[in-house]
Amino acid sequence: MHSSRKFRLSLMAVLAAVGLLAAACGSSSKSSSNSPSGGTVNTTPVPQGGTLTIGAEQEPDCLDFISSCAGASWGSWPVQIQTLPMVFRTVPIADQPANSGNVETVPGAVLTGEPKLETSPVQKITYNIKPEAVWSDGVPITCADFQYVVDQQQNGTDLYDPSGYPDIQSVTCPNDKTAVITYKPGKTYANWKTLFAGNYGLLPSHILKGKDRDALMKDGYSWSGGPWIAKWNKGDNITLTQNPKYWGTKPKLDKVVFKFITDTSAEFQAVKSGQVDVIYPQPQIDVVNQISAGGLTNLNTVYNSHTGSIEALWMNNAKFPFDSVPARQALAYSIDRTALVEKLFGKLGVTEPSNSFNEYIVKQYGNIDAFANYKLDLDKVNSLMTGAGFAKGSDGIWAKEGKRASFTINTTAGNKRRELTEQVLQQQLKAAGFDMKIQNMKAGDLFGDALPKGTYTFAIYAQQLTAIAPANCPLFCSANIPTAANGQSGQNWTRTNVPGLDEPLMTVDNNLDESARESAGKQADDIMAENVVSLPLDPLPNILIWNKKVLGPIQDDPGESMFWNLDQWGLQK
């Protein structure tokens, strides 16, 4: 993150509780002194050939994108969007500034054009596949590939996000190059453009049908329906080479190497010294300081606060003390979010926290001020906690029925900025009467195990949209709590189950009336804020840094990252 809120976990954005920017709250995109002002960075013709090296801040846990193990953006960006045919893409709007954050949804290269949508008597979508579209082994991309994806989503287990698929009644094939999706009577799906896109794309039925999909994909796969073929060299890199059977415009570069450099400071030094050509780093304090100071003469830099990310403090609503609404509210009044944002991102002009669980690119579907009342207020903390039956012990920590308000926070290990964030939070929460311990872990352990299984209590991470799909139901609808009954599928890792919340969230997902969706989204935001199901912090700013020898239309895409058009990049000879 992902129904569907199509998003991947932005591991590059697991910054934690400190960085609260808020394009959705009025801040604007900023760029450094040597940033390009438009979408096309270089007008020089892009030459053929060469190897580009990119610093990648995370190594993915797996590459089976239907499975819950594939939540990392650093799996999606270098592999999924480069190799899987997407029926829709989220792309920057042409002629907009390079850091505007303005995006639109367009048909993917695999389609002949916009699908035909029918809403009566039932919802029906007809897709026409390009005659020339084939997989890397030369086998045509066909309607059978649509049928395979739907079958996996309807009958599989351990699914990342099946939203939109369970209510499909049939996938029919008038011919191999036409797929017709028909919904059950009385069922609609407003985010239908996220089907076979966003998190998933199409998969090759002729290779995977009747076999163990997860076993064939999780450690990497050698086939492709996109411009690149990816090879995962575990522990070191993901390497892209040209797909010789690609039926669209061939990439300019011969090869792209995503080199794993999991320390942001080391990654920044690598791009400064020329060891890597491009990075898309977390906004660490030293990176922010150097960008704001200028002087990076061999590099282009852009930072964008109009993102598709929401970073938050995520609370397990099923675990003490966060199984209590007043305790969650009290925690929200214990934190000075504005001070944290100013400390981290003030130099980028970002000074306000985010106050909605709707990202900037879908802000019209929420109340962007829903959480604005939650500011540091220890009097409110005391009132809420005593009213809920808590009392402070001799150690100054709240307790109820012999249980102390003591819990552990988790995020990914090794990030100095996140560690600083946790230290600040620890001090603020102790002053408010909460005992917060710190125990960070490997990304794979956090996102592949602790969060889905609900063994955590408190966590810091971000969600990243991969499509313009206004929906929070995958995160907060009760049906999406992973359980044995649903095959441990779903992204409601906070175990949120608030009366009256499912209905407006499902309206956002399923109602085809845009005004009804917008109204329901605002209602849902207000309910989530009242109950503090978790606490939004910021749409984490995206930072783009690349060597000036890298040519092409380089531009941030809040949905698909700066690598959305990697096939158009090149290197100066």
C-alpha positions as CSV (number, residue, x, y, z in Angstrom):
1,M,0.0,0.0,0.0
2,H,-4.2,-0.4,-1.4
3,S,-13.0,-1.7,-2.4
4,S,-9.8,-0.7,-3.4
5,R,-7.4,1.7,-2.1
6,K,-4.7,0.9,-4.5
7,F,-1.5,1.5,-2.7
8,R,1.7,0.0,-1.6
9,L,3.5,0.5,1.7
10,S,5.9,3.3,1.1
11,L,8.9,1.9,2.8
12,M,10.9,4.9,1.5
13,A,8.4,6.8,3.5
14,V,8.4,5.0,6.8
15,L,9.6,8.1,8.4
16,A,7.5,7.9,11.5
17,A,5.8,10.2,13.7
18,V,7.7,13.2,13.0
19,G,7.2,14.4,9.6
20,L,4.0,16.1,9.2
21,L,3.7,18.1,6.1
22,A,0.4,18.6,4.6
23,A,-0.1,19.5,1.1
24,A,-3.6,18.7,1.9
25,C,-3.6,21.4,4.5
26,G,-2.3,24.2,2.4
27,S,1.4,23.7,1.9
28,S,2.7,23.9,-1.6
29,S,5.2,22.0,-3.7
30,K,8.7,23.4,-3.3
31,S,11.8,22.9,-5.3
32,S,15.4,23.7,-4.7
33,S,17.4,26.3,-6.4
34,N,18.6,23.9,-9.1
35,S,15.3,22.2,-9.7
36,P,13.7,22.2,-13.1
37,S,10.6,24.3,-13.4
38,G,8.7,22.1,-15.9
39,G,7.9,18.5,-16.6
40,T,10.5,17.9,-19.3
41,V,13.9,18.2,-17.6
42,N,16.2,17.8,-20.6
43,T,15.4,18.9,-24.1
44,T,18.5,17.2,-25.4
45,P,17.7,14.2,-27.6
46,V,17.9,11.0,-25.6
47,P,20.5,8.6,-27.0
48,Q,20.3,4.8,-27.1
49,G,22.3,2.5,-24.9
50,G,24.0,2.6,-21.6
51,T,23.5,1.3,-18.1
52,L,21.8,3.5,-15.5
53,T,22.4,2.8,-11.7
54,I,19.7,3.8,-9.2
55,G,20.0,3.7,-5.5
56,A,17.1,1.7,-3.9
57,E,16.4,2.2,-0.2
58,Q,14.7,-1.1,0.4
59,E,14.9,-4.7,-0.8
60,P,11.4,-6.1,-1.4
61,D,10.2,-9.1,0.7
62,C,8.7,-10.8,-2.3
63,L,7.5,-10.2,-5.9
64,D,4.2,-12.1,-5.9
65,F,2.2,-8.9,-6.1
66,I,-1.2,-10.5,-5.3
67,S,0.2,-11.8,-2.0
68,S,0.3,-9.8,1.2
69,C,4.1,-10.2,1.3
70,A,4.5,-7.8,-1.6
71,G,3.6,-4.6,0.1
72,A,6.8,-2.7,-0.5
73,S,6.9,0.2,-3.0
74,W,10.5,-0.8,-3.7
75,G,9.1,-4.0,-5.2
76,S,6.4,-2.3,-7.2
77,W,8.5,0.6,-8.7
78,P,11.4,-1.4,-10.1
79,V,9.5,-4.5,-11.1
80,Q,5.7,-4.4,-11.1
81,I,5.1,-1.3,-13.2
82,Q,8.0,-2.2,-15.5
83,T,7.0,-5.8,-16.3
84,L,3.2,-6.2,-15.7
85,P,0.7,-4.8,-18.3
86,M,-1.5,-2.3,-16.6
87,V,-4.9,-1.5,-18.1
88,F,-4.8,1.9,-16.5
89,R,-1.8,4.1,-15.5
90,T,-1.6,7.0,-13.1
91,V,0.6,9.6,-14.8
92,P,1.5,13.3,-14.4
93,I,-0.7,15.6,-16.4
94,A,1.2,16.9,-19.5
95,D,2.6,20.4,-19.4
96,Q,2.4,20.6,-15.6
97,P,5.4,21.6,-13.4
98,A,7.7,18.8,-12.6
99,N,6.7,18.9,-8.9
100,S,3.1,19.8,-9.1
101,G,1.7,16.5,-8.0
102,N,-1.1,16.8,-10.6
103,V,-1.9,13.4,-12.1
104,E,-4.5,11.7,-14.2
105,T,-5.6,8.1,-15.0
106,V,-5.2,7.0,-18.6
107,P,-5.6,3.7,-20.4
108,G,-2.4,1.6,-20.3
109,A,-0.4,0.6,-23.3
110,V,-2.0,-2.9,-23.4
111,L,-5.4,-1.4,-24.4
112,T,-6.5,0.0,-27.7
113,G,-8.2,2.9,-25.8
114,E,-10.7,3.8,-23.1
115,P,-12.8,0.7,-22.0
116,K,-16.5,0.9,-22.4
117,L,-18.4,1.3,-19.1
118,E,-22.1,0.3,-18.8
119,T,-24.0,0.9,-15.6
120,S,-27.5,-0.5,-16.5
121,P,-29.0,-3.0,-15.9
122,V,-25.7,-4.1,-14.3
123,Q,-22.2,-2.7,-14.2
124,K,-20.2,-4.0,-17.2
125,I,-16.7,-3.0,-18.5
126,T,-15.5,-4.0,-21.9
127,Y,-11.7,-4.0,-22.5
128,N,-10.1,-4.2,-26.0
129,I,-6.6,-5.5,-26.0
130,K,-4.1,-4.4,-28.6
131,P,-3.7,-7.1,-31.3
132,E,0.1,-6.8,-31.1
133,A,0.4,-7.1,-27.3
134,V,2.3,-10.3,-26.3
135,W,4.2,-11.7,-23.4
136,S,8.0,-11.9,-23.5
137,D,7.7,-15.5,-24.8
138,G,5.7,-14.3,-27.8
139,V,2.3,-15.7,-26.5
140,P,-0.4,-13.1,-27.0
141,I,-1.9,-11.2,-24.0
142,T,-5.5,-12.2,-24.1
143,C,-8.8,-12.2,-22.2
144,A,-7.7,-15.4,-20.4
145,D,-5.2,-13.3,-18.5
146,F,-8.1,-11.2,-17.2
147,Q,-9.9,-14.3,-16.2
148,Y,-6.8,-15.6,-14.4
149,V,-6.4,-12.5,-12.2
150,V,-10.1,-12.5,-11.2
151,D,-9.9,-16.2,-10.3
152,Q,-6.9,-15.6,-8.1
153,Q,-8.6,-12.7,-6.4
154,Q,-11.8,-14.6,-5.8
155,N,-10.4,-17.9,-4.8
156,G,-7.0,-17.3,-3.4
157,T,-5.8,-16.7,0.2
158,D,-3.3,-14.3,1.8
159,L,-4.4,-11.6,-0.6
160,Y,-2.9,-8.1,-0.5
161,D,-6.1,-6.5,-1.4
162,P,-9.0,-8.2,-3.3
163,S,-11.2,-5.1,-3.3
164,G,-13.5,-4.8,-6.4
165,Y,-13.0,-8.5,-7.4
166,P,-15.4,-10.5,-5.2
167,D,-18.5,-9.0,-6.7
168,I,-17.5,-9.7,-10.3
169,Q,-20.0,-12.2,-11.6
170,S,-18.2,-13.2,-14.8
171,V,-15.3,-12.5,-17.2
172,T,-16.4,-13.4,-20.7
173,C,-14.3,-13.5,-23.9
174,P,-16.1,-12.6,-27.1
175,N,-12.7,-13.1,-28.7
176,D,-9.2,-13.5,-27.4
177,K,-8.5,-9.7,-27.5
178,T,-11.8,-8.6,-25.8
179,A,-12.6,-9.1,-22.1
180,V,-16.0,-8.3,-20.6
181,I,-16.2,-7.9,-16.8
182,T,-19.8,-8.1,-15.5
183,Y,-20.8,-7.4,-11.9
184,K,-23.5,-9.2,-9.9
185,P,-26.9,-7.6,-10.0
186,G,-27.1,-4.8,-7.4
187,K,-23.3,-4.6,-7.1
188,T,-21.2,-1.7,-8.4
189,Y,-17.6,-0.7,-8.0
190,A,-16.8,3.0,-8.3
191,N,-13.0,2.4,-8.4
192,W,-13.2,0.1,-11.4
193,K,-10.2,1.7,-13.0
194,T,-8.0,0.2,-10.4
195,L,-8.9,-3.3,-11.5
196,F,-6.0,-5.0,-13.4
197,A,-3.9,-1.9,-12.5
198,G,-2.5,-0.2,-9.4
199,N,-1.4,-3.1,-7.2
200,Y,-1.6,-5.9,-9.8
201,G,-1.8,-5.5,-13.5
202,L,-2.3,-8.6,-15.7
203,L,-0.6,-12.0,-15.2
204,P,0.2,-14.6,-17.8
205,S,-2.5,-17.3,-17.5
206,H,-0.5,-19.7,-19.9
207,I,2.4,-19.7,-17.5
208,L,0.7,-19.6,-14.1
209,K,-2.7,-21.3,-14.4
210,G,-3.0,-24.5,-12.4
211,K,0.4,-23.9,-10.7
212,D,1.6,-22.3,-7.5
213,R,1.6,-18.7,-8.4
214,D,3.3,-17.6,-5.2
215,A,6.1,-20.1,-5.6
216,L,6.7,-19.0,-9.2
217,M,6.7,-15.3,-8.5
218,K,7.8,-14.5,-5.0
219,D,11.5,-14.8,-5.6
220,G,11.3,-13.1,-9.0
221,Y,10.2,-14.2,-12.4
222,S,11.8,-14.1,-15.9
223,W,8.7,-13.3,-18.0
224,S,7.3,-9.8,-18.8
225,G,4.5,-8.0,-20.5
226,G,6.2,-4.6,-20.3
227,P,9.2,-2.9,-21.7
228,W,11.6,-4.5,-19.2
229,I,12.5,-7.9,-17.9
230,A,13.6,-7.9,-14.2
231,K,16.1,-10.1,-12.4
232,W,16.2,-10.0,-8.6
233,N,19.8,-10.7,-7.4
234,K,18.9,-11.0,-3.7
235,G,20.9,-9.0,-1.3
236,D,22.4,-6.8,-4.0
237,N,20.2,-5.5,-6.8
238,I,17.3,-5.7,-9.2
239,T,18.4,-5.5,-12.8
240,L,16.2,-4.5,-15.7
241,T,17.1,-5.5,-19.3
242,Q,15.1,-4.8,-22.4
243,N,12.2,-7.1,-23.3
244,P,13.1,-8.2,-26.9
245,K,9.5,-9.1,-27.6
246,Y,8.0,-5.8,-26.3
247,W,5.4,-4.6,-28.7
248,G,5.5,-0.9,-27.7
249,T,8.3,1.7,-27.9
250,K,11.5,0.1,-26.8
251,P,13.5,1.6,-23.9
252,K,16.4,3.9,-24.6
253,L,18.7,2.3,-22.0
254,D,20.2,-1.1,-22.3
255,K,20.1,-1.9,-18.6
256,V,18.9,-0.3,-15.3
257,V,20.4,-1.5,-12.0
258,F,18.5,-0.8,-8.8
259,K,21.3,-1.1,-6.3
260,F,20.2,-1.8,-2.7
261,I,21.6,0.9,-0.4
262,T,19.4,0.8,2.6
263,D,21.1,3.7,4.5
264,T,19.8,7.1,3.2
265,S,23.0,8.9,4.2
266,A,25.2,6.3,2.3
267,E,22.8,6.5,-0.6
268,F,23.1,10.3,-0.7
269,Q,26.9,10.1,-0.7
270,A,26.7,7.5,-3.5
271,V,24.8,9.9,-5.8
272,K,27.1,12.8,-4.9
273,S,30.2,10.8,-5.7
274,G,28.7,9.3,-8.9
275,Q,28.5,5.7,-7.7
276,V,24.8,5.8,-8.5
277,D,23.1,8.1,-11.0
278,V,19.7,8.5,-9.4
279,I,18.1,8.3,-5.9
280,Y,14.5,8.7,-4.6
281,P,15.4,9.1,-0.9
282,Q,13.6,9.4,2.3
283,P,13.7,13.0,3.5
284,Q,16.4,12.5,6.1
285,I,17.5,15.6,7.9
286,D,21.0,15.7,6.4
287,V,19.5,15.3,2.9
288,V,17.0,18.1,3.5
289,N,19.7,20.4,4.9
290,Q,22.0,19.9,1.9
291,I,19.2,20.4,-0.6
292,S,18.1,23.6,1.1
293,A,21.7,24.8,1.2
294,G,22.2,24.3,-2.6
295,G,25.6,23.6,-4.0
296,L,24.9,20.2,-5.5
297,T,26.3,21.4,-8.9
298,N,26.3,18.0,-10.6
299,L,22.8,17.1,-9.6
300,N,19.2,18.0,-10.3
301,T,16.9,18.0,-7.3
302,V,13.1,18.3,-6.9
303,Y,11.0,17.8,-3.9
304,N,7.2,17.5,-3.9
305,S,4.8,17.8,-1.1
306,H,1.7,17.0,-3.3
307,T,2.1,13.3,-2.8
308,G,0.0,10.1,-2.8
309,S,1.4,9.1,0.7
310,I,-0.1,9.2,4.1
311,E,2.2,8.7,7.0
312,A,0.7,8.0,10.3
313,L,0.9,6.6,13.8
314,W,-1.0,3.3,13.4
315,M,-2.7,1.9,16.6
316,N,-3.8,-1.7,17.1
317,N,-7.4,-1.0,18.1
318,A,-7.7,-4.5,19.5
319,K,-4.8,-4.2,22.0
320,F,-4.6,-2.4,25.3
321,P,-4.5,0.6,25.8
322,F,-5.7,1.4,22.2
323,D,-8.8,-0.8,22.6
324,S,-10.2,2.3,24.4
325,V,-11.4,5.3,22.3
326,P,-10.6,7.8,25.1
327,A,-7.0,6.4,25.4
328,R,-6.6,6.8,21.6
329,Q,-8.0,10.4,21.8
330,A,-5.7,11.1,24.8
331,L,-2.6,9.9,22.9
332,A,-3.6,12.3,20.0
333,Y,-3.7,15.2,22.5
334,S,-0.3,14.2,23.9
335,I,1.7,14.9,20.7
336,D,2.9,18.2,19.3
337,R,2.6,17.3,15.6
338,T,3.2,20.8,14.3
339,A,6.6,21.0,16.2
340,L,7.6,17.7,14.7
341,V,6.8,18.8,11.2
342,E,8.6,22.1,11.6
343,K,11.7,20.3,12.9
344,L,11.9,17.9,10.0
345,F,10.6,19.8,7.0
346,G,10.5,23.4,7.9
347,K,13.4,24.0,5.5
348,L,11.3,22.7,2.7
349,G,8.5,25.1,3.5
350,V,6.3,22.3,5.1
351,T,5.1,23.3,8.5
352,E,1.7,21.8,9.1
353,P,0.5,18.2,9.9
354,S,-1.9,16.2,7.8
355,N,-5.3,16.0,9.2
356,S,-7.0,13.4,7.0
357,F,-6.5,9.8,5.8
358,N,-7.1,10.9,2.3
359,E,-4.0,11.7,0.3
360,Y,-3.5,15.0,-1.5
361,I,-4.3,13.6,-4.9
362,V,-7.7,12.4,-3.7
363,K,-8.3,15.2,-1.2
364,Q,-11.8,16.1,-2.5
365,Y,-13.0,12.8,-1.0
366,G,-12.3,13.7,2.6
367,N,-12.4,16.3,5.2
368,I,-8.8,17.7,5.2
369,D,-9.3,19.2,8.6
370,A,-10.9,16.2,10.3
371,F,-8.0,15.7,12.8
372,A,-7.1,19.4,13.2
373,N,-8.4,19.7,16.7
374,Y,-5.8,17.2,18.0
375,K,-3.1,19.4,19.3
376,L,-0.9,19.2,22.4
377,D,-3.3,19.6,25.4
378,L,-2.4,17.8,28.6
379,D,-5.6,19.0,30.3
380,K,-7.6,17.1,27.7
381,V,-5.3,14.1,28.2
382,N,-6.1,14.1,32.0
383,S,-9.8,14.5,31.5
384,L,-10.1,11.7,28.9
385,M,-8.0,9.2,30.8
386,T,-9.6,9.8,34.2
387,G,-13.0,9.7,32.6
388,A,-12.2,6.3,31.1
389,G,-11.2,4.9,34.5
390,F,-7.4,5.3,34.3
391,A,-5.4,6.7,37.2
392,K,-1.7,7.7,37.4
393,G,0.6,5.5,39.4
394,S,3.5,6.7,41.5
395,D,5.6,6.5,38.4
396,G,3.4,9.0,36.6
397,I,2.1,6.4,34.1
398,W,-1.6,5.8,33.6
399,A,-3.0,2.5,34.7
400,K,-6.4,0.8,34.7
401,E,-7.3,-2.4,36.6
402,G,-3.7,-3.1,37.2
403,K,-2.5,-2.7,33.6
404,R,-0.2,0.2,32.9
405,A,-0.5,2.3,29.7
406,S,2.8,0.8,28.5
407,F,3.3,-0.2,24.9
408,T,6.0,-0.7,22.2
409,I,6.4,1.2,19.0
410,N,7.7,-0.5,15.9
411,T,9.1,0.8,12.6
412,T,11.9,-0.3,10.2
413,A,15.3,-0.5,11.8
414,G,18.4,1.6,10.9
415,N,16.8,4.9,10.0
416,K,18.3,7.7,12.1
417,R,15.5,10.2,11.4
418,R,12.9,7.6,12.5
419,E,14.9,6.9,15.6
420,L,15.0,10.6,16.4
421,T,11.3,10.7,15.9
422,E,10.7,7.9,18.3
423,Q,12.8,9.6,20.9
424,V,10.8,12.8,20.6
425,L,7.6,10.9,20.8
426,Q,8.8,8.9,23.8
427,Q,9.5,12.1,25.7
428,Q,6.2,13.8,24.8
429,L,4.2,10.7,25.7
430,K,6.0,10.2,29.0
431,A,5.1,13.7,30.0
432,A,1.5,12.8,29.2
433,G,1.5,9.6,31.3
434,F,2.2,7.0,28.6
435,D,5.2,4.6,28.7
436,M,6.4,4.0,25.2
437,K,9.2,1.5,24.5
438,I,11.1,1.3,21.2
439,Q,11.7,-1.9,19.3
440,N,12.4,-1.6,15.6
441,M,12.7,-4.5,13.2
442,K,13.5,-5.5,9.6
443,A,11.0,-4.2,7.1
444,G,10.1,-7.8,6.0
445,D,9.4,-8.8,9.6
446,L,7.3,-5.7,10.3
447,F,5.2,-5.6,7.1
448,G,5.2,-9.3,6.3
449,D,4.5,-10.6,9.8
450,A,3.8,-8.3,12.7
451,L,1.3,-5.9,11.1
452,P,-0.8,-8.5,9.1
453,K,-0.9,-10.8,12.1
454,G,-1.7,-8.0,14.5
455,T,1.1,-8.9,17.0
456,Y,2.1,-5.2,17.2
457,T,0.6,-2.4,19.3
458,F,1.9,0.9,17.8
459,A,3.7,1.5,14.6
460,I,5.0,4.2,12.2
461,Y,4.7,3.7,8.5
462,A,3.2,5.3,5.3
463,Q,0.8,4.1,2.7
464,Q,1.4,5.0,-1.0
465,L,-1.4,5.2,-3.5
466,T,-0.7,3.6,-6.9
467,A,-3.9,4.9,-8.5
468,I,-6.3,7.8,-8.1
469,A,-8.7,5.7,-6.1
470,P,-10.3,7.5,-3.2
471,A,-11.0,4.8,-0.7
472,N,-10.0,4.0,2.9
473,C,-12.1,0.8,3.1
474,P,-9.2,-1.6,2.7
475,L,-7.6,0.1,5.7
476,F,-10.5,0.6,8.0
477,C,-13.6,-1.5,7.0
478,S,-14.2,-4.3,9.5
479,A,-14.4,-7.0,6.7
480,N,-10.8,-6.3,5.8
481,I,-9.4,-7.3,9.2
482,P,-7.2,-10.4,8.5
483,T,-8.8,-13.4,10.1
484,A,-8.8,-17.2,9.6
485,A,-12.3,-16.8,8.1
486,N,-11.1,-14.7,5.2
487,G,-7.8,-16.5,4.7
488,Q,-5.8,-13.8,6.5
489,S,-6.5,-11.4,3.7
490,G,-7.0,-7.6,4.1
491,Q,-5.1,-4.5,5.1
492,N,-7.1,-3.5,8.2
493,W,-4.0,-4.1,10.3
494,T,-5.2,-1.7,12.9
495,R,-8.2,-4.0,13.6
496,T,-10.5,-1.0,13.3
497,N,-14.2,-1.9,13.9
498,V,-16.1,1.3,14.5
499,P,-19.9,1.2,14.3
500,G,-21.2,3.4,11.5
501,L,-17.8,3.6,9.7
502,D,-18.1,0.7,7.2
503,E,-21.2,2.3,5.4
504,P,-19.6,5.6,4.3
505,L,-16.3,3.9,3.4
506,M,-18.2,1.4,1.2
507,T,-20.1,4.2,-0.4
508,V,-16.8,5.8,-1.5
509,D,-15.8,2.5,-3.0
510,N,-19.0,1.4,-4.6
511,N,-21.3,4.3,-5.4
512,L,-21.1,5.5,-9.0
513,D,-22.4,9.0,-8.0
514,E,-19.4,11.3,-7.5
515,S,-21.2,13.7,-5.2
516,A,-22.4,10.9,-3.0
517,R,-18.8,9.5,-2.8
518,E,-17.4,12.9,-1.8
519,S,-20.0,13.4,0.9
520,A,-19.4,9.9,2.3
521,G,-15.7,10.4,2.3
522,K,-16.0,13.5,4.5
523,Q,-18.4,11.7,6.8
524,A,-15.9,8.8,7.1
525,D,-13.0,11.1,7.9
526,D,-15.1,12.7,10.7
527,I,-16.0,9.3,12.2
528,M,-12.3,8.2,12.0
529,A,-11.2,11.4,13.7
530,E,-13.8,11.2,16.4
531,N,-12.7,7.7,17.2
532,V,-9.0,8.3,16.5
533,V,-8.7,5.0,14.7
534,S,-5.1,6.0,14.1
535,L,-3.4,9.4,13.8
536,P,-2.3,10.9,10.4
537,L,0.9,12.7,10.3
538,D,1.9,13.8,6.8
539,P,1.8,13.1,3.1
540,L,5.6,12.5,3.1
541,P,7.4,14.7,0.6
542,N,9.0,13.0,-2.4
543,I,12.6,13.9,-3.1
544,L,14.1,13.3,-6.6
545,I,17.9,13.6,-7.1
546,W,19.6,12.7,-10.3
547,N,22.9,13.3,-12.1
548,K,22.7,15.9,-14.9
549,K,24.1,13.3,-17.3
550,V,20.7,11.5,-17.0
551,L,18.5,12.6,-19.8
552,G,14.8,12.4,-20.5
553,P,11.4,13.6,-19.1
554,I,12.1,13.1,-15.4
555,Q,9.1,14.0,-13.3
556,D,7.6,12.9,-10.0
557,D,4.5,10.8,-10.2
558,P,2.8,10.6,-6.7
559,G,1.2,7.3,-7.7
560,E,4.0,5.4,-9.6
561,S,7.1,7.2,-8.4
562,M,9.7,9.0,-10.4
563,F,10.4,5.7,-12.3
564,W,6.9,5.7,-14.0
565,N,8.5,6.4,-17.4
566,L,11.9,4.8,-17.0
567,D,11.7,3.5,-20.6
568,Q,12.1,7.1,-21.8
569,W,15.3,7.9,-19.9
570,G,18.8,7.8,-21.3
571,L,22.4,8.7,-20.5
572,Q,24.5,11.4,-22.1
573,K,27.3,9.8,-24.0
